[in-house]
Amino acid sequence: MQLAETYRRRLNSQEYIPMDVEGIAALPQLTVQNIPSEYADRLEKILAFIQNCRKKQVSVALVTSGGTTVPLESRTVRYVDNFSSGNRGSSSAEYFLKKGYAVIFLHRRQSLKPFDRLFSKISPLELCELAASGELIVKKDYKDSYEENMRFRNSFITNKLLHFCEFVSVIDYIMLLRACCQAMKPLGQQALLYLAAAVSDFYIPLDDLPEHKIQSSDGPLSLTLHLVPKMLAPLVQHWVPEAYVISFKLETNIDILVPKARKALATYNHKLVIGNCLDTKSQVVWLVEQDVETPEQIQVKPSGDKEIEHYIVEAVTAKHRLYLTNSVS
């Protein structure tokens, strides 16, 4: 059953008051009693993961990845989608883990994930073959890479350093982002947020959604989309005020990229904006900080032996370490 329909059903039974985007942001605290039950289990798992990380005294990176949907009906058939494969988020999560961070990977369902992203374009039937004995084995061309990535993935999960949490709609995303931030707040400056998800700028409030599939026989479709409130303001000011927060800015016009990144920093007062242009986002990015006149440019090496996320995470973790050191002194 779709989220909006579930809200309405429970409202009628007085189980709880349904939450729209503004309602999620306004709640003083998320608890299993005041959120929809489909989120309660995930909230408890996030809290348990963070509690374990606090015992281990490790820094935690929340990496968001993939795009959000905006349903057009309660029983959703049609939706508006912010497309993102999740490559930047999933690859960056791997590098954070290898740098010693624990990672909450908040991702779009069926988008790329750490360690299995490299095999996403390969059919399982192409990846494996039947040996003469009839045993199913990984083909020689993929075996070493497959085993290496499986070992990494299994090790991080077994040691409770990698936690997966998935979303679909923009309301899912905001609810779970809020839940993650609430859980991470006690970490203080050990928390790092790497907000790489492609979040919808517009949505349709639950009360405005038709219940059933929109019919083409009704003629041309006219939609009124509401602006999604910017979550960076409450996130930085209230949810995780001590965390090292990083946002992304994607543009198609390089001339406005850095000015818009600086505007975001001035508006939300977070630590860093990673700016990139659509056509070159896998080759070059700019790290824009407050009170730093010239943005740091990160570019893939001519040899091309490492992807750009390797260099981004290397730079970001160095800045986070400096932030921690300065806060102690």
N, C-alpha and C positions, 0 to 999 in steps of 0.2 A: 504494500500500500504506500502511496506516495506521501511525502512529508506533509504537504499542506492539508491533504485529506485527513491524515492522522491527527493533525492539530485540531481540525474541526470536530472530528469524532470525539476526541477527549474533552474538548470545550463543552460539547453537549452533555457529556457525562460528568462534567465539573471535576475532572481529574486534575487539570491545571489550566492556567491561562496561556493561550498560544503566544509564541514569541516571533515577532518580526525582527528585522535587522536592528532597529533602534532599541527594541526590548532586550535583545541579547547584550548590547553594549551598556544598557542602563542598569542591569542587575548588579547589586552590590557584590554578590558572590554566586558562582554556580555550585549547586549541590545536586545529589541524586534525587532530592525531593522536588527541586524546582525546575528541572529540565526534562524534556521528553525522554521516555525510557530508552529509546534507541541510541541515545548518547550516554546514558548513565554508565553502562558497562565500559565504554571507551574512556570516560572520565576516570573511573576507578583504576583502570590499567595505566593510564598516564600518570596518575598520582603515585602508584606503586613503583613505576619505573623511575620517577624523579627521586622518590625516597631512597631507592637503592643507589642511585648516582650520588646522592648526598653522603651516604655512608662511605662510598668509595672516594669521595672528595675529588670528583672529576668535573671538568667544565662540560656543559651541555649545550649543544647547538640544535636549535629548532630550525629545520630546513623545510620550507614550504615549496611545493612543486606541482606543476600541471595547471590546467585551466578549470574555471568554474562554469557551471551551467545556470541559466535562468529559465525555470519552467514557465510555460505559457498556459498550462492547464493544471488543475489539482491532480487529476489522473493523467500524469504527464505522458503525452505522445510527442508533442512538439516542444522544443526549447531553443533558446539562443545560447551559443557556446563560445567561450573564449578558448580558442584552440591553443594548446601547448603540449608538446610531446613529453615534457618533463626532463629533457636531457641535461639542462644546466643544473637543476636541483638534484637529480639522481647522481650525476658525476661528482658534484660538489660534496654531497653527503659521503661518498666514498673517501674523498680526501680529508674531510673533517675527522672521520673515524681513524684514518691512518696517522693523523696528527695527534691522536690521543683523546679526542673528544668523544663523549657519548652523543648519540644523535636520535632525536625524534624526527621521523620523516613523515611529515603531513602532506599527503599526496592525493591527486585525483585518481579515482579508481581506474585501473587499466592503463595508467600512464607508466612511463619508464621508472624502474626502481633500481637502487644501488645493486651492483654486482650481476644482476641478470640483464641489464640494459644492453650489454654488448651482444646479446644473443636474440634481441627482440625482433630482428628482421630475418631470422633463420627459422624455418619451419622445424618442429620437432622431428619430422620425418627426414629432414635433410641433416639434422644435427646427429642423429643416431643411425645405426645400422645393425643388422643381425649378423652375429658371428657364425662361423661354421657349426658351432655347437647349438645354435639357436638362441644364444644369449643376446640380449639387447645391450649394445655398447655404444659409447660416444666415438664418433669417427676420429681418426688420427689427427686430421687437420685442426680439430677443435679441442681435443682431449686436454692438452696442457692448460690452455686458457680456462676451460670449463672447470677443471679441478681446482685451479688456483682461486678462481672467483667463488666457487662453492665453499672452499676452506675459509676464505675471508668472511663470507656471509654467515656461515654456520658458527664460526668462532665469535663474532660480534653479537649474534643473537643469543648464543649459549651463555655468554658472559654478561648478558643484559646491558649491552652498550648500544644496541640498535633496536628501536621500537617503531613499528609501522602503524600509521593511522590514516584512514582514507576518507575522502570527501567526494561529493559529486556537485551539489548545488552551491550557490554562493552563501546560502543560509547555513548549510553544513559547514562550509569553510570557516565562517565567522564564529559559529558556535564552538567549533573545535580549536580554532586559534585562541579564542578566549579561554577555553579550558586548559590548553597547554600553557598559556601565559600565567594563569592562576597557579598552576602546579609549579611553574618555574620561579615564581616570585621569591620564594625563600632562598633561592640560589644566589640572589643579589647579582654582583658583577661577574660571577662565574657563568651566567647565562648569556648566550649569544643567539640572536635571531637573524636568520638569513632568509628574507622574505622574497623568494624567487617565483612564487606562484603567479599566474596570470589571472588576476581577480576581476570579475565583471564590474564595470563602472555603473551599470544600470540594472534594475530588477523590477519585478511586478509584486506589489504587496500581496500577501496571502488572501486578503479580503477581496481583492480585485480579480483573482483568478477564476475563470469559468471552471465548473466541475468536470465537464466532459470534453472530449476532443473537439477542437474548433473545426467547423465544417466549411469546406471550400464552397459549397453551394450557397452559403450565406453572402458570398460576394467578397470584394477586396477587404483585406484585414488592416485594421487600424489599431495600433498599440500605443498606450501611454506608459512609458518607462520612467520610473523614479530613480533619482541618483542614489547610489549606495553611499551611505555616510563613510567618510574616510576614517578608518579604524586606527591609523597611526597615531592620531592625537590621544585618544584614551589609552592606547597601548603604551605609549612612551610616558605619559603623565601619571597613569594610575595602575595599569596592569603589571608592568615590569619596569618600574622607573629607574632601576640601577643596571639593567641589562645593556649589553652592547648590541644595538639594533641597526641592521643593515637593510635598506630597501633598494629596489632596482628601478631604473628609468630607461624605457625603450622608446626610441624615436626613429623616424625616417629621415629627419632633417638634422644633420650634425650641428648646424649653426645654433639651434635652440637647445641642444642636449645639456650642456653644462649649465647655462642659465636656469633651466627648469630644475635641474638637480639641486642647484644652490637655493632656489625658491622652496623646494621641498624641505631642505635642511632648516631653513629659516622658519618655515611654518610649523614643522613638527618637532624640531630640536632633537633629532636622533643623531647617531654618530657618523653614518656613512651612506652615501648613495653610489651605487655602481651603475654607471651610465653606459649604454651601448646602442649602436645603430642597427637597424634590422638587417641590412645587407652584409654587415661585417661583424656581427655579434660573436661569431666563433673565432675571430682573429684578433680583435682588439676591444678593450673596454677602458673606461676612465674611472678612477676612484676619487670621488669628490667629498671633501671633508670641510667642516666649519673651520674658519680661521686658517685655512691652508690656501694660499693664493693660486698655486698652479696644481691642477689635478694630476694625480699619478696615472700615467698611461701604462697599461699592461698589454703586451702583445705576444702572440705565440712566436717561438723561436723559428728561424729559417729552416732548421732541421725538421721541425714538425713532429718530433718524437713524443711530445707531451701536449695534451689538450689544454686549452686556455684556463679551464677550471682548476687545474693543478696550480697555476700561477696565482689565480685569484685567491684561492684558499690559503696559499702560502702567505700572501700579503695580508689577508684579513686576520689570520691567526696571529701574525706578528703584531698587528695593531691592537688586537684584543689583549695580548700579553703585556704590551706597553700600557694599555688602559688599566690593567690589573696592578701593574707595578706602581704607576702613578697614584693610584687610589690608596695603596698601602703607605706610600711615603707622604 
